[in-house]
Amino acid sequence: MREYLLVLDEGTTSTRAMLFTADGRCVASEASALTQHYPRPGWVEHDAAEIWRRSLNVTAAMVAQAGGADRIAAIGIANQRETVVFWDKATGETLAPAIVWQDRRTAAECRQLREHAHEPLVQARSGLILDPYFSASKIGWALRHWPQLAEAGDRLAIGTVESWLVWKLTGGLHITDASNASRTALMNTAPGGGWDDDLAALFDVPLSALPEITDCAGRFGTTSAFGGAIPITGLAGDQQAATIGQSCLKPGETKATFGTGAFILSVTGTRACTSGHRLLSTIAWQVGGMRTYALEGSVFVAGSLIQWLRDSLGLIRDAAETDALARSVPDSAGVYLVPALSGLGAPWWEPDARAAISGLSFASNKAHVVRAALEAMAHQAHDLKTAFAADGQDWHRLRIDGGMVANDWMAQDLADMLALEVERPHFAETTALGAAMLAGVGIGLFGSLEEASAMRGATTAFRPSLDASTRAARLAGWADAVRRVTSG
């Protein structure tokens, strides 16, 4: 009996496999850390062969836990978005390092393209803006600087991480789902649109090397890597998968994931909303050829800030300490931390901005700095809420997930600074849950995502309790701190 949905959740710092039952229970999981490579300041790379090897191992562990491949109904994959992999179609071997979404090496190129007035075309076709965050400029850079890619000729395959994993799992199926394709800045995201000739020409990307664009749910292929044939039926970028896992399926429903970065998506339905305030229009999912869209705000540094406080500054031993440290002082004593360690994302889009801690005095201690780091999450979320509202997509409730939101203090601070109810699911791995829901729809276990949303479990609500004057004072101090690190 095929009773389990297996999810491969390939993230930025680790890859994880999880087993779900049809009622949404996660019965087992296995994770493996990934090595981050920083060859130069602002450059971030992964070894795609390591991604495959570790993904294969954790998935095999879950198949064994299930009792064999014949107990797995389907596989769903969620992945870090915008990261680009280059491989040889003939050998299936990687040809170069994978360039990670956090990488900023193409900042000058994107700035030059913006100065030459190419951004309106990019935004009109792809819903995105010109920024090194997205895949297109990374691909163009790699083709210019890594001669082995040009030498591969027709053998060159390019794809985002889910595309790479599907290729390896199936032995050569070259596809990408619409949610991931919409993050490349190479796709016309309008209904019926595909890879765009003009965008490919702008970034010097050969369309022949790109995968076929598919739905997010369906029978895409099978893998026999685990002793029996298992269908792959669900694919989505991690933030879109989390949106589904949070059951944000109707227009206006909004989720925020606080993982390595922070990503807020608000569903706009079957219409794409063009932002006038530096937000992104993206495909949330595509099922049965029908596209559902979302407006997105992307913050590059969230949980990675806490990791930096731990590993680089030594202020904490583990992330769990941050809750108690934040509560140990009545406020941040005027300390603000702008976490622009990889530049600033939405709504600023300042790739050259650098992180700064301001307001320090002899009275400041590590608790103030740690509290300021946590407060920065709510401050950045408030900046995005303002931008969403200006685009006509105000939030009425925010559903949160990701590793950081296990911190009760931070969850309450979000509610206080946003002045709205914040809802946290008891099962925090909503990215994996969303991939399981897509896989369930793709295999026919559920008739729709709405039906699959029964997999979502109980939640806890955090309600605002901060007075308006304190909120306003904090936001004014934050605005001043941001001005110090931005060109504006």
C-alpha positions in Angstrom: 0.0 0.0 0.0 1.4 3.4 -1.0 0.6 5.4 2.1 3.2 8.1 2.2 4.1 11.3 0.5 7.8 11.9 0.5 9.1 15.5 0.3 12.6 16.6 -0.6 13.0 20.1 0.8 16.3 21.4 -0.6 17.2 24.6 1.2 20.2 27.0 1.3 22.0 25.6 4.3 20.6 22.0 4.4 18.7 19.5 2.4 15.9 17.5 4.2 13.6 14.7 3.3 10.3 14.1 5.2 7.5 11.5 5.2 3.9 12.7 5.4 0.7 10.8 5.7 -2.4 12.0 3.8 -3.8 13.7 6.9 -0.7 16.0 7.1 1.2 14.2 9.8 5.0 14.2 9.4 6.2 10.8 10.6 9.9 11.0 9.9 12.6 13.4 8.6 16.3 13.4 7.9 18.5 16.4 7.2 22.0 17.0 6.0 23.9 20.3 6.1 25.3 21.8 2.9 28.6 23.5 2.6 28.5 27.2 1.8 31.4 28.6 -0.4 32.4 32.2 -0.4 35.2 32.6 -2.9 35.0 36.4 -2.8 33.1 39.1 -0.9 29.5 39.0 -2.1 30.0 35.7 -3.9 28.1 32.6 -2.7 28.4 29.2 -4.3 27.2 25.6 -3.7 28.6 22.4 -5.1 25.6 21.0 -7.0 27.2 17.5 -6.8 27.1 17.8 -3.0 23.4 18.9 -3.2 22.6 15.8 -5.2 24.6 13.5 -3.0 23.1 14.7 0.2 19.6 14.9 -1.2 20.0 11.3 -2.4 21.1 10.1 1.0 18.3 11.8 3.0 15.7 10.6 0.5 17.0 7.1 0.7 16.8 7.2 4.5 13.1 8.2 4.3 12.4 5.4 1.8 13.9 3.0 4.2 11.9 4.5 7.0 8.7 4.0 5.0 9.5 0.3 4.5 10.5 0.6 0.8 9.7 2.4 -2.4 6.4 0.6 -2.8 5.1 2.4 0.3 5.7 5.9 -1.3 2.7 7.2 -3.3 4.6 10.2 -4.7 7.5 12.6 -4.3 7.2 16.4 -4.0 10.2 18.7 -4.2 10.6 22.2 -2.8 13.9 24.1 -3.3 15.9 27.2 -2.8 15.0 29.5 -5.6 17.1 31.5 -8.1 20.2 29.4 -7.5 21.6 28.2 -10.8 23.1 24.8 -11.7 25.2 24.0 -14.9 25.7 20.4 -16.0 26.5 18.2 -19.0 23.5 16.6 -20.6 25.6 13.7 -21.9 27.3 12.8 -18.6 25.0 14.3 -16.0 28.0 15.8 -14.3 28.2 19.4 -13.1 30.3 21.8 -15.2 30.8 24.7 -12.7 29.8 25.8 -9.2 26.1 26.5 -8.6 25.6 30.3 -8.1 23.4 30.8 -5.1 20.5 33.2 -4.8 22.4 35.3 -2.2 25.2 36.0 -4.7 25.8 39.6 -5.6 28.5 39.3 -8.3 26.3 40.8 -11.0 25.4 44.0 -9.1 27.3 46.3 -11.4 25.8 44.6 -14.5 22.3 44.9 -13.2 22.9 48.6 -12.3 24.2 49.2 -15.9 21.2 47.5 -17.4 18.9 49.7 -15.2 20.8 52.8 -16.3 20.2 51.8 -19.9 16.4 51.7 -19.2 16.0 47.9 -19.5 14.1 47.4 -16.2 10.6 48.3 -17.6 10.9 45.4 -20.1 12.1 43.0 -17.4 9.3 44.0 -15.0 6.6 44.0 -17.7 7.5 40.5 -18.9 8.7 38.7 -15.8 7.2 40.7 -12.9 10.7 41.1 -11.4 13.2 43.9 -11.3 16.9 44.1 -12.3 18.8 42.7 -9.4 21.6 40.1 -9.0 19.1 38.0 -6.8 17.5 36.6 -9.9 18.9 33.8 -12.1 19.3 35.5 -15.5 22.3 37.8 -14.7 24.0 34.9 -12.9 23.6 32.7 -16.0 24.9 35.4 -18.3 27.9 36.0 -16.1 28.8 32.3 -15.9 28.6 31.9 -19.7 31.1 34.9 -20.1 33.5 33.8 -17.4 33.5 30.0 -17.3 34.8 28.8 -20.7 33.8 25.2 -20.0 30.2 26.2 -20.3 30.6 27.5 -23.9 32.8 24.5 -24.7 29.9 22.2 -23.7 27.9 23.5 -26.7 24.6 21.6 -27.1 25.4 19.4 -24.1 25.0 22.4 -21.7 22.0 22.1 -19.4 21.0 25.0 -17.1 18.4 24.9 -14.4 17.4 25.9 -10.9 17.8 23.3 -8.1 14.6 21.4 -8.6 15.4 21.0 -12.3 18.8 19.6 -11.4 17.3 17.2 -8.8 14.6 15.9 -11.3 17.3 15.4 -13.9 19.3 13.3 -11.6 16.4 11.4 -10.1 14.9 10.5 -13.5 18.0 10.0 -15.4 17.6 12.9 -17.8 14.2 14.6 -17.6 14.9 18.4 -18.1 11.9 20.3 -16.7 11.3 23.2 -14.3 8.0 24.1 -12.7 6.3 27.5 -13.4 6.9 28.9 -9.9 10.7 28.4 -10.2 10.8 29.5 -13.8 9.1 32.8 -12.8 12.1 33.6 -10.6 14.7 33.5 -13.3 13.8 36.9 -15.0 13.7 34.9 -18.3 10.0 33.9 -18.3 7.0 35.8 -19.6 4.7 35.1 -16.6 1.5 36.2 -18.3 -1.1 33.5 -18.9 0.3 31.1 -21.5 3.7 32.7 -21.5 7.0 30.8 -21.5 10.7 31.5 -22.0 11.0 35.0 -23.4 13.2 35.6 -26.5 13.8 39.3 -25.6 14.8 38.6 -22.0 17.0 35.8 -23.1 18.7 38.1 -25.5 19.1 40.8 -22.9 21.0 38.5 -20.6 22.7 36.5 -23.4 21.1 33.2 -22.3 20.7 30.3 -24.8 17.1 29.1 -24.6 18.2 25.7 -25.9 20.0 25.0 -22.6 16.9 25.8 -20.4 14.3 23.2 -19.3 10.7 22.8 -20.3 8.3 24.7 -18.1 5.6 22.5 -16.4 2.8 22.7 -13.9 3.6 22.5 -10.2 1.4 19.4 -9.8 1.2 16.5 -12.2 2.9 13.3 -13.2 6.3 14.5 -14.3 8.3 11.3 -14.3 9.5 8.5 -12.1 12.6 7.7 -10.2 14.0 4.2 -9.7 16.9 5.4 -7.6 15.4 3.7 -4.4 14.7 0.2 -5.5 11.3 0.8 -7.1 9.5 3.3 -9.3 8.2 6.3 -7.5 6.4 9.1 -9.3 7.5 12.7 -8.9 4.3 14.7 -8.8 4.9 18.0 -7.0 7.4 20.8 -7.7 7.6 24.4 -6.3 10.0 27.0 -5.2 10.3 27.0 -1.4 8.4 30.2 -0.8 5.6 29.3 -3.1 5.4 25.9 -1.4 5.2 27.6 2.0 2.4 29.7 0.8 0.5 26.6 -0.2 1.5 24.9 3.1 0.0 27.8 5.0 -3.2 27.4 3.0 -2.9 30.9 1.6 -5.0 30.0 -1.4 -7.4 33.0 -1.8 -6.6 36.5 -2.9 -5.4 38.6 0.0 -4.1 35.7 2.1 -0.5 36.4 3.2 2.3 34.4 4.6 5.8 35.3 5.8 8.6 32.8 6.0 11.6 33.7 8.3 14.3 31.2 7.2 17.7 32.1 5.9 16.0 35.2 4.4 12.5 36.4 4.9 9.9 36.2 2.2 6.4 37.5 2.3 3.9 36.4 -0.4 0.3 37.7 -0.7 -1.9 35.9 -3.2 -3.5 38.0 -5.9 -5.4 35.2 -7.6 -5.5 34.8 -11.4 -4.3 38.4 -12.0 -0.7 39.4 -11.8 -0.3 42.7 -9.9 2.3 45.0 -11.2 4.0 46.7 -8.3 4.7 50.4 -8.2 6.7 50.1 -5.0 9.5 47.7 -5.8 7.7 44.5 -4.9 7.7 41.4 -7.2 4.9 39.8 -9.1 5.5 36.1 -9.2 3.7 32.8 -10.1 2.5 31.3 -6.8 1.6 28.0 -8.5 0.4 26.5 -11.8 -2.0 23.6 -11.8 -3.9 22.3 -14.9 -2.2 25.1 -16.9 -3.9 27.8 -14.8 -1.6 30.3 -13.1 -2.2 31.8 -9.7 -0.1 34.8 -8.9 1.3 36.5 -5.8 2.9 39.8 -4.8 6.2 39.2 -3.0 8.6 41.1 -0.8 12.0 39.5 -0.4 14.4 40.2 2.5 17.8 38.7 2.0 18.9 38.3 5.7 16.8 36.9 8.5 17.9 33.6 10.1 21.3 34.0 8.6 21.7 37.1 10.8 21.3 35.0 13.9 23.8 32.5 12.5 26.2 35.4 12.0 25.8 36.6 15.5 26.6 33.1 16.7 29.4 32.0 14.3 31.1 35.3 13.4 30.6 37.5 16.5 30.2 34.8 19.2 27.4 36.7 20.9 25.3 33.6 21.4 25.9 29.8 21.6 22.6 28.9 19.8 19.6 30.6 18.3 17.4 29.5 21.3 19.2 32.0 23.5 17.8 35.0 21.6 14.4 34.8 23.2 15.7 35.0 26.7 18.3 37.7 25.8 15.6 39.8 24.1 13.4 39.6 27.3 16.3 40.4 29.6 16.2 44.1 28.7 13.2 46.4 28.5 14.1 47.6 25.0 17.1 47.9 22.7 18.3 51.1 24.4 18.3 52.9 21.0 20.4 50.2 19.2 19.4 49.4 15.7 20.8 46.7 13.5 20.2 46.9 9.7 21.1 43.4 8.4 22.3 44.3 5.0 25.0 41.5 5.0 24.0 40.7 1.4 22.7 44.1 0.5 19.1 45.2 1.1 16.2 43.5 -0.7 12.6 44.8 -1.0 11.5 47.5 -0.9 15.0 49.1 -1.1 16.8 46.9 -3.6 20.3 48.2 -2.7 22.8 45.5 -3.5 25.7 47.6 -2.4 24.3 48.5 1.0 26.2 47.1 4.0 25.0 46.1 7.4 25.3 48.5 10.3 24.8 48.6 14.0 23.9 52.1 15.2 23.0 53.7 18.5 25.8 52.0 20.5 27.0 53.4 23.8 28.9 52.2 26.9 25.5 51.2 28.3 24.9 48.8 25.4 25.5 45.1 25.9 25.0 41.9 23.9 21.4 41.6 24.9 20.6 45.0 23.3 22.4 43.9 20.0 20.6 40.6 20.0 17.2 42.3 20.7 18.0 44.8 17.9 18.6 41.9 15.5 15.3 40.3 16.3 13.5 43.7 16.1 15.0 44.1 12.6 12.7 41.3 11.5 9.6 43.2 12.5 11.0 46.5 11.2 11.7 45.0 7.7 8.2 43.3 7.7 6.6 46.7 8.5 8.5 48.3 5.5 7.0 45.6 3.3 3.5 45.9 4.8 3.7 49.6 3.8 4.7 48.8 0.3 2.1 46.1 -0.1 -0.6 48.5 1.1 0.5 51.1 -1.4 0.1 48.5 -4.1 -3.5 47.8 -3.0 -2.6 44.5 -1.2 -2.8 45.3 2.5 -2.5 42.5 5.0 -5.4 41.7 7.4 -3.6 38.8 9.1 -0.1 37.4 8.7 0.6 33.6 8.7 4.3 33.0 9.7 6.6 30.1 9.4 10.3 29.2 9.2 12.9 28.4 11.8 13.0 31.8 13.4 9.3 31.9 14.4 9.8 29.3 17.0 10.9 32.3 19.0 7.8 33.5 20.9 9.3 36.9 21.6 9.9 37.5 17.9 6.4 36.3 16.9 4.8 38.7 19.4 7.1 41.6 18.3 5.8 41.0 14.7 2.2 41.3 15.9 3.1 44.4 17.9 4.9 46.3 15.1 2.5 45.3 12.3 -0.5 46.0 14.5 -2.3 42.9 13.3 -2.9 39.3 14.3 0.0 36.9 13.5 -0.8 33.2 13.2 1.8 30.5 13.6 1.1 26.8 12.7 2.1 24.2 15.3 3.8 22.3 12.5 6.4 24.9 11.3 7.8 23.1 8.2 5.2 24.5 5.9 7.5 24.5 2.9 7.7 20.7 3.1 3.9 20.5 3.8 3.1 22.6 0.7 5.3 20.3 -1.4 3.4 17.3 0.0 0.1 19.0 -0.8 1.2 19.5 -4.4 2.4 15.9 -4.7 -0.9 14.8 -3.3 -2.8 16.8 -6.0 -0.4 15.6 -8.7 -1.0 11.9 -7.9 -4.7 12.4 -7.6 -4.9 11.9 -3.8 -6.7 15.3 -3.6 -8.8 16.9 -6.3 -7.5 20.4 -5.6 -5.1 22.5 -3.4 -8.2 23.6 -1.4 -9.0 19.9 -0.7 -5.3 19.3 0.2 -5.3 22.1 2.7 -6.9 19.7 5.1 -3.3 18.6 5.8 -2.7 21.9 7.6 -3.0 21.5 11.4 -3.6 23.7 14.4 -2.2 27.2 14.9 -1.4 29.7 17.6 -2.4 33.4 17.4 -0.3 36.4 18.6 -2.2 39.6 18.9 -0.8 43.2 19.1 -0.4 44.8 22.5 2.1 47.6 21.9 1.0 51.2 22.3 1.0 53.3 19.2 3.6 55.9 20.5 6.2 53.2 21.2 5.6 51.7 17.9 6.0 55.0 16.1 9.2 55.8 18.0 10.8 52.5 17.0 9.8 52.9 13.4 11.2 56.4 13.3 14.5 55.1 14.7 14.6 52.3 12.2 14.0 54.7 9.3 16.9 56.8 10.4 19.1 53.7 10.7 18.2 52.5 7.2 19.0 56.0 5.7 22.5 55.6 7.0 23.2 52.5 4.8 21.2 53.4 1.6 22.0 55.7 -1.3 18.6 57.3 -0.9 
